[in-house]
Amino acid sequence: MNKLPDGVLKYFWGDSLEELSWKRHKHYIAKTLLEKGDRNALKWLLGIADKKYLRTLVNEKKLDKKSKNFWNIYLS
């Protein structure tokens, strides 16, 4: 799946949306949505990415402290 849904694209207003794809930019997309995504964007993310990948991402990427704590609990 390459094309991102409209409800997700709104979080990437400063990026070239024509070039942004899940396949090539999944770390960046996932990190952004884990920190800023609304219910619909997170539902999409949780449907496309498995929890193991997201747990790894949460621990290796620099999320703010509250986001990191929340996602560690939620994904455990």
mmCIF file of the N, C-alpha and C atoms, coordinates in Angstrom:
data_MODEL
# 
_entry.id   MODEL 
# 
loop_
_atom_site.group_PDB 
_atom_site.id 
_atom_site.type_symbol 
_atom_site.label_atom_id 
_atom_site.label_alt_id 
_atom_site.label_comp_id 
_atom_site.label_asym_id 
_atom_site.label_entity_id 
_atom_site.label_seq_id 
_atom_site.pdbx_PDB_ins_code 
_atom_site.Cartn_x 
_atom_site.Cartn_y 
_atom_site.Cartn_z 
_atom_site.occupancy 
_atom_site.B_iso_or_equiv 
_atom_site.pdbx_formal_charge 
_atom_site.auth_seq_id 
_atom_site.auth_comp_id 
_atom_site.auth_asym_id 
_atom_site.auth_atom_id 
_atom_site.pdbx_PDB_model_num 
ATOM 1   N N  . MET A 1 1  ? 0.841  -1.186 0.000  1.00 0.00 ? 1  MET A N  1 
ATOM 2   C CA . MET A 1 1  ? 0.000  0.000  0.000  1.00 0.00 ? 1  MET A CA 1 
ATOM 3   C C  . MET A 1 1  ? 0.879  1.239  0.000  1.00 0.00 ? 1  MET A C  1 
ATOM 4   N N  . ASN A 1 2  ? 0.741  2.052  -0.995 1.00 0.00 ? 2  ASN A N  1 
ATOM 5   C CA . ASN A 1 2  ? 1.555  3.252  -1.099 1.00 0.00 ? 2  ASN A CA 1 
ATOM 6   C C  . ASN A 1 2  ? 0.787  4.523  -0.799 1.00 0.00 ? 2  ASN A C  1 
ATOM 7   N N  . LYS A 1 3  ? -0.401 4.664  -1.331 1.00 0.00 ? 3  LYS A N  1 
ATOM 8   C CA . LYS A 1 3  ? -1.168 5.896  -1.186 1.00 0.00 ? 3  LYS A CA 1 
ATOM 9   C C  . LYS A 1 3  ? -1.738 6.004  0.226  1.00 0.00 ? 3  LYS A C  1 
ATOM 10  N N  . LEU A 1 4  ? -1.551 7.164  0.802  1.00 0.00 ? 4  LEU A N  1 
ATOM 11  C CA . LEU A 1 4  ? -2.065 7.412  2.149  1.00 0.00 ? 4  LEU A CA 1 
ATOM 12  C C  . LEU A 1 4  ? -3.464 8.001  2.059  1.00 0.00 ? 4  LEU A C  1 
ATOM 13  N N  . PRO A 1 5  ? -4.343 7.651  2.997  1.00 0.00 ? 5  PRO A N  1 
ATOM 14  C CA . PRO A 1 5  ? -5.697 8.213  2.987  1.00 0.00 ? 5  PRO A CA 1 
ATOM 15  C C  . PRO A 1 5  ? -5.683 9.716  3.299  1.00 0.00 ? 5  PRO A C  1 
ATOM 16  N N  . ASP A 1 6  ? -6.704 10.401 2.841  1.00 0.00 ? 6  ASP A N  1 
ATOM 17  C CA . ASP A 1 6  ? -6.807 11.848 3.047  1.00 0.00 ? 6  ASP A CA 1 
ATOM 18  C C  . ASP A 1 6  ? -6.733 12.229 4.520  1.00 0.00 ? 6  ASP A C  1 
ATOM 19  N N  . GLY A 1 7  ? -7.327 11.440 5.384  1.00 0.00 ? 7  GLY A N  1 
ATOM 20  C CA . GLY A 1 7  ? -7.314 11.735 6.811  1.00 0.00 ? 7  GLY A CA 1 
ATOM 21  C C  . GLY A 1 7  ? -5.929 11.661 7.428  1.00 0.00 ? 7  GLY A C  1 
ATOM 22  N N  . VAL A 1 8  ? -5.019 11.012 6.752  1.00 0.00 ? 8  VAL A N  1 
ATOM 23  C CA . VAL A 1 8  ? -3.637 10.903 7.217  1.00 0.00 ? 8  VAL A CA 1 
ATOM 24  C C  . VAL A 1 8  ? -2.779 12.003 6.595  1.00 0.00 ? 8  VAL A C  1 
ATOM 25  N N  . LEU A 1 9  ? -3.063 12.347 5.363  1.00 0.00 ? 9  LEU A N  1 
ATOM 26  C CA . LEU A 1 9  ? -2.255 13.334 4.636  1.00 0.00 ? 9  LEU A CA 1 
ATOM 27  C C  . LEU A 1 9  ? -2.225 14.701 5.316  1.00 0.00 ? 9  LEU A C  1 
ATOM 28  N N  . LYS A 1 10 ? -3.262 15.035 6.053  1.00 0.00 ? 10 LYS A N  1 
ATOM 29  C CA . LYS A 1 10 ? -3.313 16.358 6.678  1.00 0.00 ? 10 LYS A CA 1 
ATOM 30  C C  . LYS A 1 10 ? -2.184 16.593 7.679  1.00 0.00 ? 10 LYS A C  1 
ATOM 31  N N  . TYR A 1 11 ? -1.537 15.536 8.147  1.00 0.00 ? 11 TYR A N  1 
ATOM 32  C CA . TYR A 1 11 ? -0.435 15.670 9.094  1.00 0.00 ? 11 TYR A CA 1 
ATOM 33  C C  . TYR A 1 11 ? 0.903  15.918 8.394  1.00 0.00 ? 11 TYR A C  1 
ATOM 34  N N  . PHE A 1 12 ? 0.894  15.914 7.079  1.00 0.00 ? 12 PHE A N  1 
ATOM 35  C CA . PHE A 1 12 ? 2.133  16.046 6.309  1.00 0.00 ? 12 PHE A CA 1 
ATOM 36  C C  . PHE A 1 12 ? 2.045  17.225 5.344  1.00 0.00 ? 12 PHE A C  1 
ATOM 37  N N  . TRP A 1 13 ? 1.437  18.315 5.790  1.00 0.00 ? 13 TRP A N  1 
ATOM 38  C CA . TRP A 1 13 ? 1.206  19.478 4.948  1.00 0.00 ? 13 TRP A CA 1 
ATOM 39  C C  . TRP A 1 13 ? 2.497  20.102 4.437  1.00 0.00 ? 13 TRP A C  1 
ATOM 40  N N  . GLY A 1 14 ? 3.614  19.919 5.112  1.00 0.00 ? 14 GLY A N  1 
ATOM 41  C CA . GLY A 1 14 ? 4.873  20.509 4.685  1.00 0.00 ? 14 GLY A CA 1 
ATOM 42  C C  . GLY A 1 14 ? 5.684  19.615 3.766  1.00 0.00 ? 14 GLY A C  1 
ATOM 43  N N  . ASP A 1 15 ? 5.161  18.436 3.473  1.00 0.00 ? 15 ASP A N  1 
ATOM 44  C CA . ASP A 1 15 ? 5.879  17.464 2.649  1.00 0.00 ? 15 ASP A CA 1 
ATOM 45  C C  . ASP A 1 15 ? 5.309  17.409 1.240  1.00 0.00 ? 15 ASP A C  1 
ATOM 46  N N  . SER A 1 16 ? 6.071  16.851 0.339  1.00 0.00 ? 16 SER A N  1 
ATOM 47  C CA . SER A 1 16 ? 5.598  16.625 -1.022 1.00 0.00 ? 16 SER A CA 1 
ATOM 48  C C  . SER A 1 16 ? 4.682  15.395 -1.002 1.00 0.00 ? 16 SER A C  1 
ATOM 49  N N  . LEU A 1 17 ? 3.392  15.627 -1.013 1.00 0.00 ? 17 LEU A N  1 
ATOM 50  C CA . LEU A 1 17 ? 2.423  14.541 -0.848 1.00 0.00 ? 17 LEU A CA 1 
ATOM 51  C C  . LEU A 1 17 ? 2.443  13.551 -2.006 1.00 0.00 ? 17 LEU A C  1 
ATOM 52  N N  . GLU A 1 18 ? 2.869  13.993 -3.166 1.00 0.00 ? 18 GLU A N  1 
ATOM 53  C CA . GLU A 1 18 ? 2.937  13.092 -4.320 1.00 0.00 ? 18 GLU A CA 1 
ATOM 54  C C  . GLU A 1 18 ? 4.034  12.044 -4.128 1.00 0.00 ? 18 GLU A C  1 
ATOM 55  N N  . GLU A 1 19 ? 5.065  12.390 -3.374 1.00 0.00 ? 19 GLU A N  1 
ATOM 56  C CA . GLU A 1 19 ? 6.190  11.486 -3.169 1.00 0.00 ? 19 GLU A CA 1 
ATOM 57  C C  . GLU A 1 19 ? 6.083  10.674 -1.883 1.00 0.00 ? 19 GLU A C  1 
ATOM 58  N N  . LEU A 1 20 ? 5.226  11.079 -0.974 1.00 0.00 ? 20 LEU A N  1 
ATOM 59  C CA . LEU A 1 20 ? 5.095  10.412 0.322  1.00 0.00 ? 20 LEU A CA 1 
ATOM 60  C C  . LEU A 1 20 ? 4.354  9.091  0.162  1.00 0.00 ? 20 LEU A C  1 
ATOM 61  N N  . SER A 1 21 ? 4.971  8.004  0.610  1.00 0.00 ? 21 SER A N  1 
ATOM 62  C CA . SER A 1 21 ? 4.311  6.700  0.536  1.00 0.00 ? 21 SER A CA 1 
ATOM 63  C C  . SER A 1 21 ? 4.668  5.875  1.768  1.00 0.00 ? 21 SER A C  1 
ATOM 64  N N  . TRP A 1 22 ? 3.766  5.012  2.140  1.00 0.00 ? 22 TRP A N  1 
ATOM 65  C CA . TRP A 1 22 ? 3.994  4.140  3.291  1.00 0.00 ? 22 TRP A CA 1 
ATOM 66  C C  . TRP A 1 22 ? 5.213  3.250  3.055  1.00 0.00 ? 22 TRP A C  1 
ATOM 67  N N  . LYS A 1 23 ? 5.319  2.709  1.888  1.00 0.00 ? 23 LYS A N  1 
ATOM 68  C CA . LYS A 1 23 ? 6.397  1.766  1.583  1.00 0.00 ? 23 LYS A CA 1 
ATOM 69  C C  . LYS A 1 23 ? 7.780  2.403  1.764  1.00 0.00 ? 23 LYS A C  1 
ATOM 70  N N  . ARG A 1 24 ? 7.932  3.630  1.339  1.00 0.00 ? 24 ARG A N  1 
ATOM 71  C CA . ARG A 1 24 ? 9.241  4.285  1.401  1.00 0.00 ? 24 ARG A CA 1 
ATOM 72  C C  . ARG A 1 24 ? 9.471  5.113  2.661  1.00 0.00 ? 24 ARG A C  1 
ATOM 73  N N  . HIS A 1 25 ? 8.422  5.547  3.336  1.00 0.00 ? 25 HIS A N  1 
ATOM 74  C CA . HIS A 1 25 ? 8.566  6.487  4.453  1.00 0.00 ? 25 HIS A CA 1 
ATOM 75  C C  . HIS A 1 25 ? 7.846  6.031  5.714  1.00 0.00 ? 25 HIS A C  1 
ATOM 76  N N  . LYS A 1 26 ? 7.748  4.731  5.915  1.00 0.00 ? 26 LYS A N  1 
ATOM 77  C CA . LYS A 1 26 ? 6.909  4.262  7.019  1.00 0.00 ? 26 LYS A CA 1 
ATOM 78  C C  . LYS A 1 26 ? 7.387  4.695  8.403  1.00 0.00 ? 26 LYS A C  1 
ATOM 79  N N  . HIS A 1 27 ? 8.704  4.800  8.631  1.00 0.00 ? 27 HIS A N  1 
ATOM 80  C CA . HIS A 1 27 ? 9.175  5.256  9.947  1.00 0.00 ? 27 HIS A CA 1 
ATOM 81  C C  . HIS A 1 27 ? 8.700  6.686  10.221 1.00 0.00 ? 27 HIS A C  1 
ATOM 82  N N  . TYR A 1 28 ? 8.876  7.544  9.250  1.00 0.00 ? 28 TYR A N  1 
ATOM 83  C CA . TYR A 1 28 ? 8.491  8.943  9.391  1.00 0.00 ? 28 TYR A CA 1 
ATOM 84  C C  . TYR A 1 28 ? 6.976  9.089  9.572  1.00 0.00 ? 28 TYR A C  1 
ATOM 85  N N  . ILE A 1 29 ? 6.223  8.378  8.768  1.00 0.00 ? 29 ILE A N  1 
ATOM 86  C CA . ILE A 1 29 ? 4.760  8.448  8.841  1.00 0.00 ? 29 ILE A CA 1 
ATOM 87  C C  . ILE A 1 29 ? 4.273  7.929  10.182 1.00 0.00 ? 29 ILE A C  1 
ATOM 88  N N  . ALA A 1 30 ? 4.780  6.775  10.593 1.00 0.00 ? 30 ALA A N  1 
ATOM 89  C CA . ALA A 1 30 ? 4.344  6.177  11.865 1.00 0.00 ? 30 ALA A CA 1 
ATOM 90  C C  . ALA A 1 30 ? 4.691  7.078  13.042 1.00 0.00 ? 30 ALA A C  1 
ATOM 91  N N  . LYS A 1 31 ? 5.908  7.607  13.083 1.00 0.00 ? 31 LYS A N  1 
ATOM 92  C CA . LYS A 1 31 ? 6.311  8.473  14.196 1.00 0.00 ? 31 LYS A CA 1 
ATOM 93  C C  . LYS A 1 31 ? 5.412  9.711  14.266 1.00 0.00 ? 31 LYS A C  1 
ATOM 94  N N  . THR A 1 32 ? 5.152  10.312 13.130 1.00 0.00 ? 32 THR A N  1 
ATOM 95  C CA . THR A 1 32 ? 4.307  11.504 13.097 1.00 0.00 ? 32 THR A CA 1 
ATOM 96  C C  . THR A 1 32 ? 2.907  11.191 13.604 1.00 0.00 ? 32 THR A C  1 
ATOM 97  N N  . LEU A 1 33 ? 2.342  10.087 13.145 1.00 0.00 ? 33 LEU A N  1 
ATOM 98  C CA . LEU A 1 33 ? 0.982  9.742  13.564 1.00 0.00 ? 33 LEU A CA 1 
ATOM 99  C C  . LEU A 1 33 ? 0.922  9.316  15.026 1.00 0.00 ? 33 LEU A C  1 
ATOM 100 N N  . LEU A 1 34 ? 1.955  8.643  15.522 1.00 0.00 ? 34 LEU A N  1 
ATOM 101 C CA . LEU A 1 34 ? 1.972  8.259  16.935 1.00 0.00 ? 34 LEU A CA 1 
ATOM 102 C C  . LEU A 1 34 ? 1.983  9.483  17.846 1.00 0.00 ? 34 LEU A C  1 
ATOM 103 N N  . GLU A 1 35 ? 2.574  10.559 17.390 1.00 0.00 ? 35 GLU A N  1 
ATOM 104 C CA . GLU A 1 35 ? 2.620  11.773 18.207 1.00 0.00 ? 35 GLU A CA 1 
ATOM 105 C C  . GLU A 1 35 ? 1.446  12.710 17.979 1.00 0.00 ? 35 GLU A C  1 
ATOM 106 N N  . LYS A 1 36 ? 0.949  12.779 16.747 1.00 0.00 ? 36 LYS A N  1 
ATOM 107 C CA . LYS A 1 36 ? -0.015 13.828 16.417 1.00 0.00 ? 36 LYS A CA 1 
ATOM 108 C C  . LYS A 1 36 ? -1.337 13.340 15.862 1.00 0.00 ? 36 LYS A C  1 
ATOM 109 N N  . GLY A 1 37 ? -1.428 12.067 15.559 1.00 0.00 ? 37 GLY A N  1 
ATOM 110 C CA . GLY A 1 37 ? -2.599 11.557 14.863 1.00 0.00 ? 37 GLY A CA 1 
ATOM 111 C C  . GLY A 1 37 ? -3.879 11.572 15.684 1.00 0.00 ? 37 GLY A C  1 
ATOM 112 N N  . ASP A 1 38 ? -4.996 11.770 14.984 1.00 0.00 ? 38 ASP A N  1 
ATOM 113 C CA . ASP A 1 38 ? -6.304 11.674 15.627 1.00 0.00 ? 38 ASP A CA 1 
ATOM 114 C C  . ASP A 1 38 ? -6.778 10.219 15.579 1.00 0.00 ? 38 ASP A C  1 
ATOM 115 N N  . ARG A 1 39 ? -7.971 9.980  16.054 1.00 0.00 ? 39 ARG A N  1 
ATOM 116 C CA . ARG A 1 39 ? -8.507 8.622  16.145 1.00 0.00 ? 39 ARG A CA 1 
ATOM 117 C C  . ARG A 1 39 ? -8.508 7.917  14.786 1.00 0.00 ? 39 ARG A C  1 
ATOM 118 N N  . ASN A 1 40 ? -8.943 8.594  13.750 1.00 0.00 ? 40 ASN A N  1 
ATOM 119 C CA . ASN A 1 40 ? -9.013 7.962  12.427 1.00 0.00 ? 40 ASN A CA 1 
ATOM 120 C C  . ASN A 1 40 ? -7.628 7.659  11.858 1.00 0.00 ? 40 ASN A C  1 
ATOM 121 N N  . ALA A 1 41 ? -6.697 8.576  12.033 1.00 0.00 ? 41 ALA A N  1 
ATOM 122 C CA . ALA A 1 41 ? -5.330 8.350  11.541 1.00 0.00 ? 41 ALA A CA 1 
ATOM 123 C C  . ALA A 1 41 ? -4.676 7.198  12.289 1.00 0.00 ? 41 ALA A C  1 
ATOM 124 N N  . LEU A 1 42 ? -4.896 7.126  13.596 1.00 0.00 ? 42 LEU A N  1 
ATOM 125 C CA . LEU A 1 42 ? -4.316 6.040  14.380 1.00 0.00 ? 42 LEU A CA 1 
ATOM 126 C C  . LEU A 1 42 ? -4.977 4.699  14.065 1.00 0.00 ? 42 LEU A C  1 
ATOM 127 N N  . LYS A 1 43 ? -6.260 4.718  13.789 1.00 0.00 ? 43 LYS A N  1 
ATOM 128 C CA . LYS A 1 43 ? -6.945 3.488  13.384 1.00 0.00 ? 43 LYS A CA 1 
ATOM 129 C C  . LYS A 1 43 ? -6.340 2.963  12.084 1.00 0.00 ? 43 LYS A C  1 
ATOM 130 N N  . TRP A 1 44 ? -6.072 3.861  11.139 1.00 0.00 ? 44 TRP A N  1 
ATOM 131 C CA . TRP A 1 44 ? -5.439 3.468  9.893  1.00 0.00 ? 44 TRP A CA 1 
ATOM 132 C C  . TRP A 1 44 ? -4.041 2.902  10.167 1.00 0.00 ? 44 TRP A C  1 
ATOM 133 N N  . LEU A 1 45 ? -3.257 3.597  10.998 1.00 0.00 ? 45 LEU A N  1 
ATOM 134 C CA . LEU A 1 45 ? -1.896 3.155  11.311 1.00 0.00 ? 45 LEU A CA 1 
ATOM 135 C C  . LEU A 1 45 ? -1.899 1.782  11.970 1.00 0.00 ? 45 LEU A C  1 
ATOM 136 N N  . LEU A 1 46 ? -2.772 1.578  12.928 1.00 0.00 ? 46 LEU A N  1 
ATOM 137 C CA . LEU A 1 46 ? -2.832 0.289  13.623 1.00 0.00 ? 46 LEU A CA 1 
ATOM 138 C C  . LEU A 1 46 ? -3.329 -0.830 12.706 1.00 0.00 ? 46 LEU A C  1 
ATOM 139 N N  . GLY A 1 47 ? -4.016 -0.468 11.645 1.00 0.00 ? 47 GLY A N  1 
ATOM 140 C CA . GLY A 1 47 ? -4.470 -1.458 10.676 1.00 0.00 ? 47 GLY A CA 1 
ATOM 141 C C  . GLY A 1 47 ? -3.414 -1.841 9.662  1.00 0.00 ? 47 GLY A C  1 
ATOM 142 N N  . ILE A 1 48 ? -2.462 -0.944 9.421  1.00 0.00 ? 48 ILE A N  1 
ATOM 143 C CA . ILE A 1 48 ? -1.447 -1.206 8.396  1.00 0.00 ? 48 ILE A CA 1 
ATOM 144 C C  . ILE A 1 48 ? -0.121 -1.696 8.998  1.00 0.00 ? 48 ILE A C  1 
ATOM 145 N N  . ALA A 1 49 ? 0.171  -1.318 10.228 1.00 0.00 ? 49 ALA A N  1 
ATOM 146 C CA . ALA A 1 49 ? 1.439  -1.683 10.866 1.00 0.00 ? 49 ALA A CA 1 
ATOM 147 C C  . ALA A 1 49 ? 1.169  -2.649 12.014 1.00 0.00 ? 49 ALA A C  1 
ATOM 148 N N  . ASP A 1 50 ? 2.016  -3.651 12.150 1.00 0.00 ? 50 ASP A N  1 
ATOM 149 C CA . ASP A 1 50 ? 1.791  -4.573 13.271 1.00 0.00 ? 50 ASP A CA 1 
ATOM 150 C C  . ASP A 1 50 ? 2.358  -3.999 14.566 1.00 0.00 ? 50 ASP A C  1 
ATOM 151 N N  . LYS A 1 51 ? 1.835  -4.488 15.668 1.00 0.00 ? 51 LYS A N  1 
ATOM 152 C CA . LYS A 1 51 ? 2.200  -3.940 16.978 1.00 0.00 ? 51 LYS A CA 1 
ATOM 153 C C  . LYS A 1 51 ? 3.680  -4.119 17.280 1.00 0.00 ? 51 LYS A C  1 
ATOM 154 N N  . LYS A 1 52 ? 4.260  -5.221 16.850 1.00 0.00 ? 52 LYS A N  1 
ATOM 155 C CA . LYS A 1 52 ? 5.681  -5.463 17.105 1.00 0.00 ? 52 LYS A CA 1 
ATOM 156 C C  . LYS A 1 52 ? 6.529  -4.369 16.453 1.00 0.00 ? 52 LYS A C  1 
ATOM 157 N N  . TYR A 1 53 ? 6.222  -4.034 15.219 1.00 0.00 ? 53 TYR A N  1 
ATOM 158 C CA . TYR A 1 53 ? 6.939  -2.964 14.521 1.00 0.00 ? 53 TYR A CA 1 
ATOM 159 C C  . TYR A 1 53 ? 6.770  -1.643 15.264 1.00 0.00 ? 53 TYR A C  1 
ATOM 160 N N  . LEU A 1 54 ? 5.551  -1.325 15.678 1.00 0.00 ? 54 LEU A N  1 
ATOM 161 C CA . LEU A 1 54 ? 5.293  -0.059 16.361 1.00 0.00 ? 54 LEU A CA 1 
ATOM 162 C C  . LEU A 1 54 ? 5.996  -0.002 17.719 1.00 0.00 ? 54 LEU A C  1 
ATOM 163 N N  . ARG A 1 55 ? 6.026  -1.121 18.453 1.00 0.00 ? 55 ARG A N  1 
ATOM 164 C CA . ARG A 1 55 ? 6.747  -1.152 19.734 1.00 0.00 ? 55 ARG A CA 1 
ATOM 165 C C  . ARG A 1 55 ? 8.225  -0.847 19.519 1.00 0.00 ? 55 ARG A C  1 
ATOM 166 N N  . THR A 1 56 ? 8.806  -1.464 18.493 1.00 0.00 ? 56 THR A N  1 
ATOM 167 C CA . THR A 1 56 ? 10.211 -1.214 18.172 1.00 0.00 ? 56 THR A CA 1 
ATOM 168 C C  . THR A 1 56 ? 10.423 0.255  17.814 1.00 0.00 ? 56 THR A C  1 
ATOM 169 N N  . LEU A 1 57 ? 9.540  0.789  17.015 1.00 0.00 ? 57 LEU A N  1 
ATOM 170 C CA . LEU A 1 57 ? 9.638  2.179  16.585 1.00 0.00 ? 57 LEU A CA 1 
ATOM 171 C C  . LEU A 1 57 ? 9.535  3.140  17.767 1.00 0.00 ? 57 LEU A C  1 
ATOM 172 N N  . VAL A 1 58 ? 8.608  2.885  18.653 1.00 0.00 ? 58 VAL A N  1 
ATOM 173 C CA . VAL A 1 58 ? 8.417  3.747  19.831 1.00 0.00 ? 58 VAL A CA 1 
ATOM 174 C C  . VAL A 1 58 ? 9.701  3.812  20.653 1.00 0.00 ? 58 VAL A C  1 
ATOM 175 N N  . ASN A 1 59 ? 10.381 2.698  20.776 1.00 0.00 ? 59 ASN A N  1 
ATOM 176 C CA . ASN A 1 59 ? 11.584 2.667  21.605 1.00 0.00 ? 59 ASN A CA 1 
ATOM 177 C C  . ASN A 1 59 ? 12.829 3.184  20.903 1.00 0.00 ? 59 ASN A C  1 
ATOM 178 N N  . GLU A 1 60 ? 12.840 3.203  19.580 1.00 0.00 ? 60 GLU A N  1 
ATOM 179 C CA . GLU A 1 60 ? 14.040 3.681  18.884 1.00 0.00 ? 60 GLU A CA 1 
ATOM 180 C C  . GLU A 1 60 ? 13.926 5.113  18.393 1.00 0.00 ? 60 GLU A C  1 
ATOM 181 N N  . LYS A 1 61 ? 12.739 5.603  18.178 1.00 0.00 ? 61 LYS A N  1 
ATOM 182 C CA . LYS A 1 61 ? 12.554 6.979  17.702 1.00 0.00 ? 61 LYS A CA 1 
ATOM 183 C C  . LYS A 1 61 ? 12.352 7.917  18.878 1.00 0.00 ? 61 LYS A C  1 
ATOM 184 N N  . LYS A 1 62 ? 12.642 9.160  18.667 1.00 0.00 ? 62 LYS A N  1 
ATOM 185 C CA . LYS A 1 62 ? 12.515 10.153 19.725 1.00 0.00 ? 62 LYS A CA 1 
ATOM 186 C C  . LYS A 1 62 ? 11.102 10.722 19.741 1.00 0.00 ? 62 LYS A C  1 
ATOM 187 N N  . LEU A 1 63 ? 10.251 10.071 20.487 1.00 0.00 ? 63 LEU A N  1 
ATOM 188 C CA . LEU A 1 63 ? 8.908  10.591 20.727 1.00 0.00 ? 63 LEU A CA 1 
ATOM 189 C C  . LEU A 1 63 ? 8.970  11.424 21.994 1.00 0.00 ? 63 LEU A C  1 
ATOM 190 N N  . ASP A 1 64 ? 8.019  12.338 22.141 1.00 0.00 ? 64 ASP A N  1 
ATOM 191 C CA . ASP A 1 64 ? 8.015  13.065 23.400 1.00 0.00 ? 64 ASP A CA 1 
ATOM 192 C C  . ASP A 1 64 ? 7.668  12.082 24.520 1.00 0.00 ? 64 ASP A C  1 
ATOM 193 N N  . LYS A 1 65 ? 8.018  12.448 25.744 1.00 0.00 ? 65 LYS A N  1 
ATOM 194 C CA . LYS A 1 65 ? 7.922  11.532 26.887 1.00 0.00 ? 65 LYS A CA 1 
ATOM 195 C C  . LYS A 1 65 ? 6.507  10.995 27.100 1.00 0.00 ? 65 LYS A C  1 
ATOM 196 N N  . LYS A 1 66 ? 5.497  11.860 27.014 1.00 0.00 ? 66 LYS A N  1 
ATOM 197 C CA . LYS A 1 66 ? 4.123  11.417 27.230 1.00 0.00 ? 66 LYS A CA 1 
ATOM 198 C C  . LYS A 1 66 ? 3.673  10.448 26.146 1.00 0.00 ? 66 LYS A C  1 
ATOM 199 N N  . SER A 1 67 ? 4.010  10.746 24.896 1.00 0.00 ? 67 SER A N  1 
ATOM 200 C CA . SER A 1 67 ? 3.638  9.853  23.793 1.00 0.00 ? 67 SER A CA 1 
ATOM 201 C C  . SER A 1 67 ? 4.318  8.499  23.949 1.00 0.00 ? 67 SER A C  1 
ATOM 202 N N  . LYS A 1 68 ? 5.596  8.525  24.278 1.00 0.00 ? 68 LYS A N  1 
ATOM 203 C CA . LYS A 1 68 ? 6.345  7.279  24.430 1.00 0.00 ? 68 LYS A CA 1 
ATOM 204 C C  . LYS A 1 68 ? 5.752  6.424  25.552 1.00 0.00 ? 68 LYS A C  1 
ATOM 205 N N  . ASN A 1 69 ? 5.453  7.037  26.697 1.00 0.00 ? 69 ASN A N  1 
ATOM 206 C CA . ASN A 1 69 ? 4.857  6.291  27.805 1.00 0.00 ? 69 ASN A CA 1 
ATOM 207 C C  . ASN A 1 69 ? 3.500  5.707  27.420 1.00 0.00 ? 69 ASN A C  1 
ATOM 208 N N  . PHE A 1 70 ? 2.659  6.504  26.787 1.00 0.00 ? 70 PHE A N  1 
ATOM 209 C CA . PHE A 1 70 ? 1.345  6.020  26.375 1.00 0.00 ? 70 PHE A CA 1 
ATOM 210 C C  . PHE A 1 70 ? 1.460  4.826  25.445 1.00 0.00 ? 70 PHE A C  1 
ATOM 211 N N  . TRP A 1 71 ? 2.272  4.963  24.388 1.00 0.00 ? 71 TRP A N  1 
ATOM 212 C CA . TRP A 1 71 ? 2.368  3.897  23.394 1.00 0.00 ? 71 TRP A CA 1 
ATOM 213 C C  . TRP A 1 71 ? 3.036  2.641  23.944 1.00 0.00 ? 71 TRP A C  1 
ATOM 214 N N  . ASN A 1 72 ? 3.975  2.791  24.853 1.00 0.00 ? 72 ASN A N  1 
ATOM 215 C CA . ASN A 1 72 ? 4.553  1.590  25.482 1.00 0.00 ? 72 ASN A CA 1 
ATOM 216 C C  . ASN A 1 72 ? 3.497  0.813  26.254 1.00 0.00 ? 72 ASN A C  1 
ATOM 217 N N  . ILE A 1 73 ? 2.622  1.524  26.942 1.00 0.00 ? 73 ILE A N  1 
ATOM 218 C CA . ILE A 1 73 ? 1.539  0.855  27.679 1.00 0.00 ? 73 ILE A CA 1 
ATOM 219 C C  . ILE A 1 73 ? 0.511  0.276  26.705 1.00 0.00 ? 73 ILE A C  1 
ATOM 220 N N  . TYR A 1 74 ? 0.074  1.054  25.762 1.00 0.00 ? 74 TYR A N  1 
ATOM 221 C CA . TYR A 1 74 ? -0.967 0.635  24.814 1.00 0.00 ? 74 TYR A CA 1 
ATOM 222 C C  . TYR A 1 74 ? -0.535 -0.569 23.973 1.00 0.00 ? 74 TYR A C  1 
ATOM 223 N N  . LEU A 1 75 ? 0.705  -0.587 23.552 1.00 0.00 ? 75 LEU A N  1 
ATOM 224 C CA . LEU A 1 75 ? 1.173  -1.651 22.649 1.00 0.00 ? 75 LEU A CA 1 
ATOM 225 C C  . LEU A 1 75 ? 1.720  -2.867 23.384 1.00 0.00 ? 75 LEU A C  1 
ATOM 226 N N  . SER A 1 76 ? 1.748  -2.832 24.721 1.00 0.00 ? 76 SER A N  1 
ATOM 227 C CA . SER A 1 76 ? 2.287  -3.980 25.465 1.00 0.00 ? 76 SER A CA 1 
ATOM 228 C C  . SER A 1 76 ? 1.273  -5.094 25.600 1.00 0.00 ? 76 SER A C  1 
# 
